[in-house]
């Protein structure tokens, strides 16, 4: 048996010139950390956290409906949520 811990990373106060595109997009949406992003999407995706395929589809739908600016970074967001919910695949 192993334990997995989800670690939330706070974004720097100002978006650095060399910041990753996802960080820049999150900053523009006033999302302070990847955990805050998880919390914003949680109501729309937590029921789909039973498999990687279902979670992926739910995250893509939630992003398109609620945070369309992050759609280009869907794979990274799916990774955050999969780690948070412990979904492997």
Secondary structure in CASP SS format (residue, H / E / C, confidence):
PFRMAT SS
TARGET T0000
AUTHOR 0000-0000-0000
METHOD secondary structure of the structure
MODEL  1
X C 1.00
X C 1.00
X C 1.00
X C 1.00
X C 1.00
X C 1.00
X C 1.00
X C 1.00
X C 1.00
X E 1.00
X C 1.00
X C 1.00
X C 1.00
X C 1.00
X C 1.00
X C 1.00
X C 1.00
X C 1.00
X C 1.00
X C 1.00
X H 1.00
X H 1.00
X H 1.00
X H 1.00
X H 1.00
X H 1.00
X H 1.00
X H 1.00
X C 1.00
X C 1.00
X C 1.00
X C 1.00
X E 1.00
X H 1.00
X H 1.00
X H 1.00
X H 1.00
X H 1.00
X H 1.00
X H 1.00
X H 1.00
X H 1.00
X H 1.00
X H 1.00
X H 1.00
X H 1.00
X H 1.00
X H 1.00
X C 1.00
X C 1.00
X C 1.00
X H 1.00
X H 1.00
X H 1.00
X H 1.00
X H 1.00
X H 1.00
X H 1.00
X H 1.00
X H 1.00
X H 1.00
X H 1.00
X H 1.00
X H 1.00
X H 1.00
X H 1.00
X C 1.00
X H 1.00
X H 1.00
X H 1.00
X H 1.00
X H 1.00
X H 1.00
X H 1.00
X H 1.00
X H 1.00
X H 1.00
X H 1.00
X H 1.00
X H 1.00
X H 1.00
X H 1.00
X H 1.00
X H 1.00
X H 1.00
X C 1.00
X C 1.00
X C 1.00
X C 1.00
END
